[in-house]
Amino acid sequence: MEKIQHSHVEVRGLKLHVAEIGTAHNVVLFLHGFPEIWYSWRHQMIAVANAGYRAIAIDFRGYRLSDQPSEPEKANFNDLVDDVVALLDSLGISKVFLVGKDFGAVPAFLLAVVHPDRVSGVITLGIPFLIPSPDGVQFDLLPKGFYVLRWAEPGRAEADFGRFDVKTVVRNIYILFSGSELQVAGEDQEIMDLVDPSTPLPPWFTEDDLDVYATLYKKSGFRTALQVPYRCFQLDYGITNPKVTAPSLLIMGEKDYFMKFPGMEDYMKKGIVKQFMPNLDITFMPEGNHFVQEQLPEQVNELIITFLNKNSTI
């Protein structure tokens, strides 16, 4: 961990926090999900660098050590894509492998669709190919009290989270999202109420890890983090007939609650997703949950490095 270097790079008027290790020609850019940060890729960054690659992980705009946009309520996925392209330009990187987890997979997909010349390959964890749009996810099929719907309501998550300190909020989300069932609150509940305060952290996520998250979220808060992804997923991003032609890998935990989204298991297991990603390989991990890269880092690292070695140019 001490070998990972940290800097801030000015991108489109904001300073993005950049963590990196390695100096090789082939670059791997890691894109975090929610409530994660660059730190969620700590195991992968070191392994990839040791395998001969340059590993970079960022905090998206408004997240942790990166600057807040001036109007967080207007932030959307296009901002993230444009930030990544500008970052690559600033660092003099012409082409990159993208590794996206949770909502971090979405800008990876968008970038691969809109700027295919910049993408050597795409690896995603926890989410198959999805392009945000008014019809991208059938929200009407989701349970009424599901966290995605609750947090899409302006002010609702803020009031829910505001009852607790930041550390407790992150703890609760990690516990909830580690489960295999959808997180659905009753009419008289909020999402944070679904967690029994006596429930321990998952064994692969320590109190020290939690402290890292809590310290950084105290700086950034959740204002932008709730806007992107939850309040901008149903915007129209102007993408028609999307297709990712780059070599791709989906790593999916069989115990990831996302498998319970309506239609998602068939979408992946029946190969429907390959209509949009014809060069996609899928690996299902029987014991994997939504945080599979932290839960089973050695297995995930092996999958990532095998993919990189197969698709890299000298």
C-alpha positions in Angstrom: 0.0 0.0 0.0 2.8 2.4 0.8 4.1 2.1 -2.8 0.8 3.5 -4.2 1.4 7.2 -5.1 -1.2 9.9 -4.7 -1.7 13.1 -6.6 -4.4 15.5 -7.8 -4.8 16.1 -11.5 -6.8 19.1 -12.8 -9.5 17.9 -15.1 -12.2 20.1 -16.6 -11.9 22.7 -13.8 -11.8 20.2 -11.0 -9.0 18.4 -9.2 -9.4 14.6 -9.3 -7.6 12.4 -6.8 -5.5 9.9 -8.6 -3.8 6.8 -7.0 -1.3 4.9 -9.0 1.4 2.3 -8.9 3.7 0.9 -11.7 5.2 2.6 -14.7 4.5 0.1 -17.6 3.2 1.0 -21.0 -0.1 -0.9 -20.6 -2.4 1.0 -18.3 -5.3 -0.3 -16.2 -7.8 2.3 -15.0 -10.0 1.2 -12.0 -13.4 2.9 -11.6 -15.1 2.5 -8.2 -18.8 2.0 -7.3 -20.9 3.2 -4.4 -20.1 3.6 -1.5 -16.6 2.8 -2.6 -13.5 4.9 -3.3 -10.1 4.3 -5.0 -9.2 2.3 -1.9 -11.6 -0.5 -2.8 -9.2 -1.5 -5.6 -6.2 -1.7 -3.2 -5.7 -5.5 -3.7 -6.1 -5.3 -7.5 -3.8 -2.3 -8.0 -0.8 -4.0 -6.3 -1.4 -7.3 -8.0 -1.7 -5.7 -11.5 1.4 -3.6 -11.0 3.4 -6.6 -9.8 2.2 -8.4 -13.1 3.8 -5.6 -15.2 1.1 -3.0 -15.7 0.5 0.6 -14.6 -2.4 0.7 -12.3 -4.5 3.8 -11.8 -7.5 4.3 -9.6 -9.4 7.6 -9.2 -12.1 9.1 -7.0 -14.9 10.3 -9.2 -15.8 14.0 -9.0 -17.6 14.7 -5.7 -16.3 11.5 -4.1 -13.8 11.6 -1.2 -10.5 13.4 -2.1 -11.7 14.7 -5.5 -13.3 18.2 -5.8 -17.0 18.7 -5.7 -18.6 20.0 -8.8 -20.1 23.4 -8.4 -23.6 22.1 -8.9 -23.7 18.5 -7.7 -27.4 18.1 -8.5 -26.7 18.5 -12.2 -23.9 15.9 -12.3 -24.4 12.9 -14.5 -22.6 9.9 -16.2 -21.4 12.0 -19.1 -19.4 14.1 -16.6 -17.6 10.9 -15.5 -16.9 9.9 -19.0 -15.6 13.3 -20.0 -13.5 13.4 -16.8 -11.9 10.1 -17.6 -11.1 11.1 -21.2 -9.6 14.4 -20.0 -7.6 12.6 -17.4 -6.1 10.2 -19.9 -5.2 13.2 -22.2 -3.6 15.0 -19.2 -1.5 11.9 -18.4 -0.6 11.3 -22.0 -2.3 7.9 -22.1 -3.8 7.0 -25.5 -5.4 3.7 -24.7 -6.4 1.9 -21.5 -7.9 -1.2 -20.0 -11.0 -0.2 -18.0 -12.1 -2.0 -14.8 -15.4 -0.9 -13.4 -17.3 -2.1 -10.4 -21.0 -1.4 -9.6 -22.0 2.0 -11.1 -18.3 2.4 -12.1 -19.1 -0.1 -14.8 -21.4 2.4 -16.5 -18.8 5.1 -17.5 -16.6 2.1 -18.6 -19.4 1.0 -21.0 -20.2 4.5 -22.2 -16.5 5.2 -22.8 -16.1 2.0 -24.8 -19.2 2.8 -26.9 -18.4 6.5 -27.5 -14.6 6.4 -27.6 -13.7 2.8 -28.7 -10.3 3.9 -29.9 -9.3 4.7 -26.3 -10.2 1.3 -24.9 -8.0 -1.8 -25.0 -10.5 -3.9 -23.0 -13.3 -3.8 -20.5 -13.7 -5.7 -17.2 -16.7 -5.2 -15.0 -17.7 -6.6 -11.7 -21.2 -6.8 -10.3 -23.0 -5.2 -13.3 -23.5 -6.5 -16.9 -23.8 -4.2 -19.8 -26.2 -1.4 -19.0 -26.5 2.0 -20.6 -28.4 4.6 -18.5 -31.5 5.9 -20.2 -35.2 6.3 -19.4 -35.6 2.6 -20.3 -32.2 1.3 -19.2 -33.5 -0.3 -16.0 -37.2 -1.2 -15.6 -37.7 0.7 -12.3 -41.4 -0.1 -12.3 -40.5 -3.8 -11.8 -38.4 -3.1 -8.7 -40.0 -3.5 -5.2 -41.5 -0.3 -3.9 -39.2 0.1 -1.0 -36.0 -0.9 -2.8 -33.0 1.2 -1.9 -32.4 2.4 -5.6 -35.9 3.9 -5.7 -35.7 5.4 -2.2 -32.3 7.0 -2.8 -33.5 8.4 -6.2 -35.9 10.6 -4.2 -34.2 14.0 -3.5 -33.7 14.5 0.2 -34.8 11.0 1.3 -31.4 9.4 1.7 -30.0 12.6 3.1 -32.6 12.5 5.9 -32.0 8.7 6.4 -28.2 9.0 6.6 -28.4 12.2 8.7 -29.6 10.2 11.7 -26.2 8.6 11.9 -22.5 9.4 11.8 -20.7 8.8 8.5 -18.9 5.7 9.8 -22.2 4.1 10.7 -23.7 4.9 7.3 -20.8 3.2 5.4 -20.8 0.3 7.8 -24.5 -0.3 7.2 -24.2 -0.1 3.5 -21.3 -2.6 3.4 -23.4 -5.0 5.5 -26.5 -4.5 3.4 -24.8 -4.8 0.1 -22.8 -7.9 1.1 -26.1 -9.8 1.3 -27.7 -11.9 -1.5 -31.2 -10.4 -1.2 -32.6 -7.1 -2.5 -32.6 -4.4 0.1 -36.3 -3.4 0.5 -37.7 -1.2 3.3 -41.2 -1.3 4.5 -43.5 1.7 4.5 -42.6 2.6 8.0 -38.8 2.1 7.5 -35.9 3.7 5.8 -33.0 1.8 4.3 -30.7 2.3 7.3 -33.3 0.7 9.5 -32.7 -2.7 7.7 -29.4 -3.2 9.5 -29.3 -4.6 13.1 -26.7 -2.5 14.9 -25.2 -5.6 16.4 -24.4 -7.1 12.9 -20.6 -7.4 12.5 -18.7 -6.2 9.4 -17.9 -8.9 6.8 -14.7 -10.7 7.8 -12.9 -9.3 4.7 -13.6 -5.7 5.6 -11.9 -4.6 8.8 -12.5 -1.7 11.2 -9.3 -0.1 9.7 -10.8 -0.3 6.2 -14.0 1.3 7.6 -12.0 4.1 9.2 -10.4 4.9 5.8 -13.9 5.3 4.2 -15.3 7.2 7.1 -12.5 9.7 7.2 -12.7 10.4 3.5 -16.5 10.6 3.4 -16.4 13.2 6.2 -14.7 15.4 3.7 -16.9 14.8 0.7 -20.3 13.8 2.1 -22.9 12.1 0.0 -24.3 15.0 -2.0 -22.7 14.1 -5.4 -22.6 10.4 -4.5 -26.4 10.2 -4.4 -26.8 12.2 -7.6 -24.5 9.9 -9.5 -25.6 7.2 -9.8 -29.0 7.2 -8.2 -30.6 10.4 -9.5 -29.3 10.5 -13.1 -29.6 6.9 -14.3 -32.9 7.6 -16.1 -31.6 10.6 -18.1 -31.4 10.3 -21.9 -27.7 10.2 -22.8 -28.3 10.1 -26.5 -26.9 6.6 -27.1 -28.6 4.5 -29.8 -27.7 1.0 -30.8 -24.8 0.7 -28.3 -22.2 -2.0 -28.7 -18.9 -2.6 -27.1 -16.5 -4.4 -29.5 -13.4 -4.4 -27.2 -12.5 -7.7 -25.5 -14.5 -7.8 -22.3 -14.9 -9.8 -19.1 -17.7 -9.8 -16.6 -17.0 -11.1 -13.1 -20.2 -11.8 -11.3 -20.7 -13.2 -7.8 -23.5 -15.8 -7.6 -24.4 -14.4 -4.2 -24.4 -10.8 -5.5 -27.9 -9.2 -4.8 -27.8 -7.8 -8.3 -28.5 -11.3 -9.5 -32.0 -10.7 -8.0 -32.8 -7.7 -10.2 -35.7 -8.5 -12.5 -34.5 -10.3 -15.6 -30.8 -10.0 -14.8 -29.9 -13.6 -14.3 -31.4 -14.6 -17.6 -29.8 -11.6 -19.3 -26.4 -12.9 -18.2 -26.7 -16.6 -18.1 -28.7 -17.0 -21.4 -26.1 -14.8 -23.2 -28.5 -12.0 -24.1 -25.9 -9.5 -22.9 -23.6 -10.6 -25.7 -25.8 -8.9 -28.2 -24.3 -5.7 -26.9 -20.8 -7.1 -26.1 -20.0 -9.7 -28.7 -16.5 -10.3 -27.4 -17.6 -10.8 -23.8 -16.5 -13.7 -21.4 -18.4 -14.2 -18.2 -17.1 -15.8 -15.0 -19.5 -16.6 -12.2 -18.0 -16.9 -8.7 -20.1 -19.3 -6.6 -19.4 -17.6 -3.3 -18.9 -14.1 -4.6 -21.0 -11.2 -3.3 -21.3 -7.6 -4.5 -17.9 -6.7 -3.2 -16.2 -9.6 -4.7 -12.9 -7.8 -5.4 -12.5 -7.1 -1.7 -14.1 -10.4 -0.6 -12.0 -12.7 -2.8 -9.1 -10.6 -4.0 -6.7 -13.4 -5.0 -9.3 -15.1 -7.3 -10.4 -11.8 -8.8 -6.8 -10.7 -9.3 -6.0 -13.9 -11.2 -9.0 -13.4 -13.5 -8.0 -9.8 -14.2 -4.4 -10.5 -14.9 -5.2 -13.5 -17.1 -7.5 -11.2 -19.2 -4.9 -8.5 -19.4 -2.1 -10.8 -20.4 -4.3 -12.3 -23.1 -5.3 -8.9 -24.6 -2.2 -6.7 -24.1 0.2 -5.5 -26.7 3.9 -5.1 -25.9 
